[in-house]
Amino acid sequence: MIDAQTAKPLRKSDVLVKELGEQTVLYRAEGQAIHVLNPTARLIWDLCDGQHDLEGMEQAVHSSFAIAEGHDVCADIQRIVEEFSSKGLLEEKP
């Protein structure tokens, strides 16, 4: 699990990004996998720049999208970031 207080995820530089309408496709030659992102996941991907922690990502999501009252956005962001990590799309911590 990613530590919401200290994690500043960083996307790998060898991931190719292609826009297809409202979806974004990520491709990484290693593993030959394609990942399709919706607009919310794309925003989170863009924020995986090594500068934003999960709290900063949550603020950006709230600023960019209408969120239902009481929805746990932080848990969604954490799940998406963990998915990026498990797919080998993020740099590993030393």
Order of alpha helices (4+ residues) and beta strands (2+ residues): beta-beta-beta-alpha-alpha-alpha
